[in-house]
Amino acid sequence: MGNKVLIKTNQIVKHFGLTHALNGISIEVRRGEVVGLIGENGSGKSTLSSILSGIYPPTSGSLEWKGKPYKPVDAMDAQRHGVSMVTQEMGTLPGIRVADNIFLGREEFFARKKIVNRKKMYEAAREALGKIGITDIDPEAPIAGYGLEDRKLIEVVRAIYTDPEIFIVDETTTALSQKGREIIYRLIEKFQKEDKAVIFISHDLEEIMQVCSRLIVLRDGDFIADLSREEFEENRIKELMVGRKLTGDYYRSDYDGTYGKDVVLKAERIYAGHVLQDVSLELHRGEILGIGGLTDCGMHDLGKVLFGMEKPLYGSVSFGDGTKITSAKQAISGKVGYVSKNRDQEGLILSASILDNTVLPSLNKIMRTGLIFRRDEKNFTDKQVKDLSIKCREIEQDVRDLSGGNKQKVVFGKWLGNESEIFILDCPTRGIDIGVKAFMYQLMYRLKKEGKSIIMISEELPELIGMSDRIMIMKDGKIQRTFHRSEELNESALIKEMV
């Protein structure tokens, strides 16, 4: 059965209004393959996978499933055929239990005379979680009690419960720690051994070259290349993705690590349950302070405490002049901007427009004589869209329709528009392509040179080493060691302090 075509697309075109997302894509996915679907944000990866999984219908073109016409009417129909997908966006529903999320739309599996046997459902959910090595998630618990990574793994369980023949993984690993990634990798191996197929979407080229047996490159909605494993070469792949030869590095080229003496933000003896234990730090004017560690080391919680989103049990956060920060509203008033790791849940209002998201922190600034004029809001947003090269149809477009990189630019834009002096960036390049990453690094370096101060929390060691003046490594809720910018600093030195 090896190499038999499972799914095929014939000249698939997809338009969203005036936006041409796909321009005649024809590909095949065969049994036993792990096909990497790669390209910059806006290249059409998620759109194509959404068509395959029944989320969107194509504007034109056709699909084939095992040689026969395939027209899924929705995601559930696609799953019945054997195509299942874990999307990039959060796909769990709040307000219900874990088991209800796993069996959403499949309650009839456990129903008799339209009455659901919840005990049977909980047992089935526990078994499904256990099959992929998850033993610390309670099927009977409300899903609201679990974090981003656990909720994403719950989506994975839901996607594979019906034993699909094609498993589509869209930017899922970016939300996971190494433990979560290992679960995904084991599932991919299982699908290969069972002569099924996986379509894998990721911006992490190292990961995608390690996991995939074949790569399909898209750019601006066009098919660019189909590469066998023997043709994998990082620089060539990057060139195919961006359409030009890449030279030099994304990161800073200087190694002086200089910054101002003035302290602009200070944390003293921060305790927050078991996640933060006696954390103190100082951020200086014109400094990029990197904070790294394993996912559960406490660094993400620290970012929220510094921004005033979460209150510590003990200790304080203050500006350089001694003024305490006790809320996010106070931090924003003091010109602090925060970019959350969980962009769609904490950084944006997805159902609102680019304009509404961008102006939100700056309404007092835009206001004239107690009134806010739409023209002023448009001028304000137009400037951010132009300065940050945000790709969109119009500023009234819903943010949910943007690619990951352009969503991230909107988040940055709202804090730049508010003239923030301090930026707390939690995984600022998570889930964005190499072109937008380069743009973000250049922007951060420009802000540093302008005297702005940045705390960059990151799980990517090359990013920390490449951009930071100082790097604080956290472990078990504590600052383990601080490194200063140096050409000799390497990942091994940081890893020793993390594990």
Secondary structure in CASP SS format (residue, H / E / C, confidence):
PFRMAT SS
TARGET T0000
AUTHOR 0000-0000-0000
METHOD secondary structure of the structure
MODEL  1
M C 1.00
G C 1.00
N C 1.00
K C 1.00
V E 1.00
L E 1.00
I E 1.00
K E 1.00
T E 1.00
N E 1.00
Q E 1.00
I E 1.00
V E 1.00
K E 1.00
H E 1.00
F E 1.00
G C 1.00
L C 1.00
T E 1.00
H E 1.00
A E 1.00
L E 1.00
N E 1.00
G E 1.00
I E 1.00
S C 1.00
I C 1.00
E E 1.00
V E 1.00
R E 1.00
R C 1.00
G C 1.00
E C 1.00
V E 1.00
V E 1.00
G E 1.00
L E 1.00
I E 1.00
G C 1.00
E C 1.00
N C 1.00
G C 1.00
S C 1.00
G C 1.00
K H 1.00
S H 1.00
T H 1.00
L H 1.00
S H 1.00
S H 1.00
I H 1.00
L H 1.00
S C 1.00
G C 1.00
I C 1.00
Y C 1.00
P C 1.00
P C 1.00
T C 1.00
S E 1.00
G E 1.00
S E 1.00
L E 1.00
E E 1.00
W E 1.00
K C 1.00
G C 1.00
K E 1.00
P E 1.00
Y C 1.00
K C 1.00
P C 1.00
V C 1.00
D C 1.00
A H 1.00
M H 1.00
D H 1.00
A H 1.00
Q H 1.00
R H 1.00
H H 1.00
G C 1.00
V E 1.00
S E 1.00
M E 1.00
V E 1.00
T C 1.00
Q C 1.00
E C 1.00
M C 1.00
G C 1.00
T C 1.00
L C 1.00
P C 1.00
G C 1.00
I C 1.00
R E 1.00
V H 1.00
A H 1.00
D H 1.00
N H 1.00
I H 1.00
F C 1.00
L C 1.00
G C 1.00
R C 1.00
E H 1.00
E H 1.00
F H 1.00
F H 1.00
A E 1.00
R E 1.00
K C 1.00
K C 1.00
I E 1.00
V E 1.00
N C 1.00
R H 1.00
K H 1.00
K H 1.00
M H 1.00
Y H 1.00
E H 1.00
A H 1.00
A H 1.00
R H 1.00
E H 1.00
A H 1.00
L H 1.00
G H 1.00
K H 1.00
I C 1.00
G C 1.00
I C 1.00
T C 1.00
D C 1.00
I C 1.00
D C 1.00
P C 1.00
E C 1.00
A C 1.00
P E 1.00
I H 1.00
A H 1.00
G H 1.00
Y C 1.00
G C 1.00
L H 1.00
E H 1.00
D H 1.00
R H 1.00
K H 1.00
L H 1.00
I H 1.00
E H 1.00
V H 1.00
V H 1.00
R H 1.00
A H 1.00
I H 1.00
Y C 1.00
T C 1.00
D C 1.00
P C 1.00
E C 1.00
I E 1.00
F E 1.00
I E 1.00
V E 1.00
D E 1.00
E C 1.00
T C 1.00
T H 1.00
T H 1.00
A H 1.00
L C 1.00
S C 1.00
Q H 1.00
K H 1.00
G H 1.00
R H 1.00
E H 1.00
I H 1.00
I H 1.00
Y H 1.00
R H 1.00
L H 1.00
I H 1.00
E H 1.00
K H 1.00
F H 1.00
Q H 1.00
K H 1.00
E C 1.00
D C 1.00
K C 1.00
A E 1.00
V E 1.00
I E 1.00
F E 1.00
I E 1.00
S C 1.00
H C 1.00
D C 1.00
L H 1.00
E H 1.00
E H 1.00
I H 1.00
M H 1.00
Q H 1.00
V H 1.00
C C 1.00
S C 1.00
R E 1.00
L E 1.00
I E 1.00
V E 1.00
L E 1.00
R E 1.00
D C 1.00
G C 1.00
D E 1.00
F E 1.00
I E 1.00
A E 1.00
D E 1.00
L E 1.00
S E 1.00
R H 1.00
E H 1.00
E H 1.00
F C 1.00
E C 1.00
E H 1.00
N H 1.00
R H 1.00
I H 1.00
K H 1.00
E H 1.00
L H 1.00
M H 1.00
V H 1.00
G C 1.00
R C 1.00
K C 1.00
L C 1.00
T C 1.00
G C 1.00
D C 1.00
Y C 1.00
Y C 1.00
R C 1.00
S C 1.00
D C 1.00
Y C 1.00
D C 1.00
G C 1.00
T C 1.00
Y C 1.00
G C 1.00
K C 1.00
D C 1.00
V E 1.00
V E 1.00
L E 1.00
K E 1.00
A E 1.00
E E 1.00
R E 1.00
I E 1.00
Y E 1.00
A E 1.00
G C 1.00
H C 1.00
V C 1.00
L E 1.00
Q E 1.00
D E 1.00
V E 1.00
S E 1.00
L E 1.00
E E 1.00
L E 1.00
H E 1.00
R C 1.00
G C 1.00
E C 1.00
I E 1.00
L E 1.00
G E 1.00
I E 1.00
G E 1.00
G C 1.00
L C 1.00
T C 1.00
D C 1.00
C C 1.00
G C 1.00
M H 1.00
H H 1.00
D H 1.00
L H 1.00
G H 1.00
K H 1.00
V H 1.00
L H 1.00
F H 1.00
G C 1.00
M C 1.00
E C 1.00
K C 1.00
P C 1.00
L C 1.00
Y E 1.00
G E 1.00
S E 1.00
V E 1.00
S E 1.00
F E 1.00
G C 1.00
D C 1.00
G C 1.00
T C 1.00
K E 1.00
I C 1.00
T C 1.00
S C 1.00
A H 1.00
K H 1.00
Q H 1.00
A H 1.00
I H 1.00
S H 1.00
G C 1.00
K C 1.00
V E 1.00
G E 1.00
Y E 1.00
V E 1.00
S C 1.00
K C 1.00
N C 1.00
R H 1.00
D H 1.00
Q H 1.00
E H 1.00
G H 1.00
L C 1.00
I C 1.00
L C 1.00
S C 1.00
A C 1.00
S E 1.00
I H 1.00
L H 1.00
D H 1.00
N H 1.00
T H 1.00
V H 1.00
L H 1.00
P H 1.00
S H 1.00
L H 1.00
N H 1.00
K H 1.00
I H 1.00
M C 1.00
R E 1.00
T C 1.00
G C 1.00
L E 1.00
I C 1.00
F C 1.00
R H 1.00
R H 1.00
D H 1.00
E H 1.00
K H 1.00
N H 1.00
F H 1.00
T H 1.00
D H 1.00
K H 1.00
Q H 1.00
V H 1.00
K H 1.00
D H 1.00
L C 1.00
S C 1.00
I C 1.00
K C 1.00
C C 1.00
R C 1.00
E C 1.00
I C 1.00
E C 1.00
Q C 1.00
D E 1.00
V H 1.00
R H 1.00
D H 1.00
L C 1.00
S C 1.00
G H 1.00
G H 1.00
N H 1.00
K H 1.00
Q H 1.00
K H 1.00
V H 1.00
V H 1.00
F H 1.00
G H 1.00
K H 1.00
W H 1.00
L H 1.00
G H 1.00
N C 1.00
E C 1.00
S C 1.00
E C 1.00
I E 1.00
F E 1.00
I E 1.00
L E 1.00
D E 1.00
C C 1.00
P C 1.00
T C 1.00
R C 1.00
G C 1.00
I C 1.00
D C 1.00
I H 1.00
G H 1.00
V H 1.00
K H 1.00
A H 1.00
F H 1.00
M H 1.00
Y H 1.00
Q H 1.00
L H 1.00
M H 1.00
Y H 1.00
R H 1.00
L H 1.00
K H 1.00
K H 1.00
E C 1.00
G C 1.00
K C 1.00
S E 1.00
I E 1.00
I E 1.00
M E 1.00
I E 1.00
S C 1.00
E C 1.00
E C 1.00
L H 1.00
P H 1.00
E H 1.00
L H 1.00
I H 1.00
G H 1.00
M H 1.00
S C 1.00
D C 1.00
R E 1.00
I E 1.00
M E 1.00
I E 1.00
M E 1.00
K E 1.00
D C 1.00
G C 1.00
K E 1.00
I E 1.00
Q E 1.00
R E 1.00
T E 1.00
F E 1.00
H E 1.00
R C 1.00
S C 1.00
E C 1.00
E C 1.00
L C 1.00
N C 1.00
E H 1.00
S H 1.00
A H 1.00
L H 1.00
I H 1.00
K H 1.00
E H 1.00
M H 1.00
V C 1.00
END
